[in-house]
Amino acid sequence: MSGPVTLAAFARDAAAQLHERLLGLLHGALPRVGVLAPGAFACDLAGTDRLLGAPPVVARRILARCERAGMHVSIGIAPVPFVARALAERTPPGELRAVSDGRTYLEPLSLDALPLDEKVLGELELLGLRTIGDFAALPRGAVFERFGSAVARAHALARGEYGDLVRADAPPRRILVRRVWDDAIASREQLVFALRGAVDEVEAMLAADGVAALRLDLRLVRDGEPPLRIERTILPPARESAALLRSLRWALEERDDLGQITGCALGVVEVEPARGRQIGLFAADGARWEEAIATARYLRAKLGAGVVLRPRIADADARLPERAAEWAEVTR
Amino acid sequence: MGATGLAKAMARIEGRYGAHALARGAAAERHRGELVLATDSSLDAVTEGGLAAGEPLAFVGPASVGKVSLALRVAAAAQRTGGMVAWIDPSASFDPVAAARAGVECERLVVVRARSAADAALATSATLRSEGFRLTVVDTGPSFAGIGIDDLASVLPSVRGSPAALLIVGEERGRRVAIPTCTFERVSWERRFERTVGWTFEVGRFGGPWGQRPLDARALFAIPSLGAATHDLGTRGELAAMAVS
C-alpha cells in the first residue's frame, strides 16, 4: 500500500503501568510510534509493507502479542491518525477494524468526536449541525473565516484530510544549542555553513542519548526584525549532522525573508530511538515519500502548474498513444 | 572574528564550487556500498556494479539507440530499492507505457516537464538535494531541443552528498563538463522478411580507466521489435568466451 497508513492502538482505562507496557510493546514491533493520549497510540505504517506485511497482518500480530501479555487492546487502521484513533475507540477490545475512506467513516459520528470547544459545539448545534458529516459539508473558507484556524483544523479532520504526522516522544533531556555571531549573516550559504557547528553539537547530544531527531526547531535571531522560526521534520529520523543540515538547508532555501541573522537557537523537539541503518529500511518506501512530495510541491510552486506531473496508465493497449496514459499534478 | 571569517571564506568556496564542495571531517559521508542501483544486467559490468548515490553518470549516443530504455531499467532498479524517481523531461517525450513495460511504477515517479534549461537545472538540483529521491534522470531529449549536458554544469556539485544518483541522457557529451559517461552505439539492424524490425546496440564506458574499453566493459543489448522490452545479450567478454567454448 502506498501513501500514509496509520494504525491506532487503544486500551480503555489504561493505568500508567499498562500505558508503559503497551508503548514498549509497540516500540519493539513498529518503526514509528506516537503517543496520542494515555493508552492511545498512533503508529505510522507507511512503507513497512515489504518488511512487516500488510497493515491488517501487522495489526493481528500486535493484537496477539497484547493478548499474550494480558492487555486488551482495540486497533483501528485508517489513512490518518485521527480517523484511526476514532475507529480504535469504537472497536471492541481484542478486535481490529480498518477503513480506507476516513471521511465516509466519520460522517455519521457525533460532533463530540472532534476536538472542539464546548462553545463552538454549542454554536454548531444552533446552526443545526449534529454529525461530523454535516460539519464537513460546510465550505472550508467559511469555517475558517467564522471560527478561526483551530476549528478549521477540526474541519479538516472531519473531512478525513488532516494527515498530521504521528507525534513522537520529546527528547529525554533538552537538546538546544545556541549561537551568536559578531557580524550579521546575510547570505544563505554563509548561514548554512555557520549552522554546521550547532548541528554537529546537536548530533553529539543525540548520539549520547541514543536517539534520532524527528523534528527540529530553528529560531533565527534577526537584526531589527522579529525572530524567524523554522520547524522541520526529518524523515527518516536521523542524527547525522549531514542529514540534519541538509534538511535545514532545504528549509532555508524556501525562505526569502531571512534578513540579517545575528544568532540562532537550534533545538530538537521530537526524537525516536535510533535504530541505525534499519530506519533506512523503513524509510525507503514510505517516510521518504513525504519528502519527495514536498519537493514536488516546491517545484510546482517554482515552475507553475502543468510541469510537475505523475503519469497513470489508463489503457496500455490503446491505439492512440495519448489515450494510453493520463497525467496528473503531483499533490500527494 | 575567526569563526565569522572562516564562515565567509567557506561560503565563498561553496558559492563558487557548489554546496557540497566542502565537508567536515566528522561529517557522515555516504559510502558507495550504501546505495548502489544495480540493474541485474550487463549494464552493471559497464558501470562498475551500478549507479551509486551521490555520483553522476551520462548515457550518450545517437537518437533512438536505446538510451532511454536502459535509463528506464535503472529507474526500475531504483524503485526496487524502495525509492522514488524524478524524471526531468524538458522535451516532454516521456512515455509512461514504455516505462511501465520496463518495470517502472508510475506511482513512485515524478515527471518534471521543465520548459527551459534553467528550469531543468532547478528541478535537478531540488530533487538531488531532497531526501526523497533515489534517482534523478535528466533526459535532455534530441539535440535540437536546445538543452545539453553542459546546461547542467551548475547542478553537478549537488550530486556529491546527495542520497540520489544522477543519470543524464543526451545525444552529445558535454564540452565543458566531464562526467563518467556510457556511450551507446548501434551495432546492427534486426531484419525479418526484408523488413527492419529492431536493432542491437552496444554500451561502453567512455574514458577513464576504461579508455581501452576491455571486452568486459562493453555490453550488448537488443531491441527485437518496436515496443518490445530490451534484451540483455551479455558483455562482449561473455560472448567471446561462449564463442570459444
Contacts between the chains, C-beta under 8 A, distances in Angstrom:
chain1	res1	chain2	res2	distance
A	2	B	107	5.5
A	2	B	108	7.2
A	47	B	82	7.1
A	50	B	82	7.3
A	181	B	3	7.5
A	181	B	4	6.0
A	181	B	7	7.9
A	182	B	1	6.6
A	182	B	4	5.7
A	183	B	4	4.9
A	185	B	7	7.4
A	187	B	11	5.9
A	187	B	15	7.8
A	189	B	11	4.6
A	189	B	14	5.3
A	189	B	15	5.4
A	189	B	19	7.1
A	190	B	7	5.7
A	190	B	8	6.3
A	190	B	11	3.9
A	192	B	14	8.0
A	192	B	19	7.6
A	193	B	7	5.1
A	193	B	10	4.8
A	193	B	11	5.3
A	193	B	14	6.7
A	194	B	3	7.7
A	194	B	4	7.9
A	194	B	7	4.8
A	196	B	24	6.5
A	197	B	3	7.7
A	200	B	24	7.1
A	200	B	26	6.6
A	235	B	131	6.8
A	236	B	131	7.8
A	240	B	27	7.8
A	240	B	28	3.9
A	241	B	24	7.7
A	241	B	26	7.3
A	241	B	27	6.0
A	241	B	28	6.9
A	242	B	23	7.7
A	242	B	27	4.9
A	242	B	28	4.9
A	242	B	29	7.4
A	242	B	161	6.7
A	243	B	28	7.4
A	243	B	131	7.2
A	246	B	129	6.8
A	246	B	131	6.8
A	246	B	161	7.6
A	247	B	131	7.1
A	249	B	19	7.2
A	249	B	129	7.2
A	250	B	129	6.1
A	250	B	130	7.0
A	253	B	129	7.9
A	281	B	82	7.9
A	284	B	81	6.4
A	284	B	82	3.0
A	284	B	83	6.2
A	285	B	82	4.3
A	288	B	82	8.0
A	288	B	83	6.6
A	288	B	84	6.7
A	288	B	131	6.0
A	288	B	132	4.7
A	288	B	133	7.8
A	289	B	84	6.8
A	289	B	132	6.9
A	290	B	132	7.4
A	291	B	130	5.6
A	291	B	131	4.5
A	291	B	132	3.5
A	292	B	84	4.4
A	292	B	86	7.8
A	292	B	110	6.7
A	292	B	130	6.4
A	292	B	132	2.8
A	292	B	133	5.7
A	293	B	132	7.3
A	294	B	130	7.5
A	294	B	132	7.1
A	295	B	86	7.8
A	295	B	110	7.9
A	295	B	126	5.6
A	295	B	127	6.0
A	295	B	130	3.9
A	295	B	132	5.4
A	295	B	133	7.3
A	296	B	110	5.1
A	298	B	126	6.2
A	299	B	112	6.1
A	299	B	122	7.5
A	299	B	123	5.5
A	299	B	126	5.7
A	299	B	127	7.9
A	302	B	122	6.4
A	302	B	126	7.8
A	303	B	112	7.3
A	303	B	114	6.9
A	303	B	115	7.4
A	303	B	119	5.5
A	303	B	122	7.3
A	303	B	123	7.0
A	306	B	113	7.4
A	307	B	112	6.1
A	307	B	113	5.2
A	307	B	114	6.9
A	307	B	115	7.0
A	307	B	119	7.5
A	308	B	110	6.4
A	308	B	111	7.7
A	308	B	112	5.3
A	308	B	123	8.0
A	309	B	110	7.6
A	309	B	111	5.0
A	309	B	112	7.7
A	309	B	113	6.6
A	310	B	106	6.5
A	310	B	107	7.4
A	310	B	109	6.4
A	310	B	110	6.1
A	310	B	111	6.8
A	311	B	94	7.2
A	311	B	96	3.6
A	311	B	99	7.3
A	311	B	106	4.8
A	311	B	109	6.9
A	311	B	111	6.3
A	312	B	96	7.4
A	312	B	106	5.7
A	313	B	96	5.9
A	313	B	97	6.4
A	313	B	100	5.4
A	313	B	106	6.4
A	316	B	97	5.5
A	316	B	100	6.7
A	321	B	95	7.6
A	321	B	97	7.5
A	324	B	96	7.1
A	324	B	97	4.9
A	325	B	95	8.0
A	325	B	96	3.9
A	325	B	97	6.2
A	325	B	106	8.0
A	327	B	111	7.8
A	330	B	110	5.4
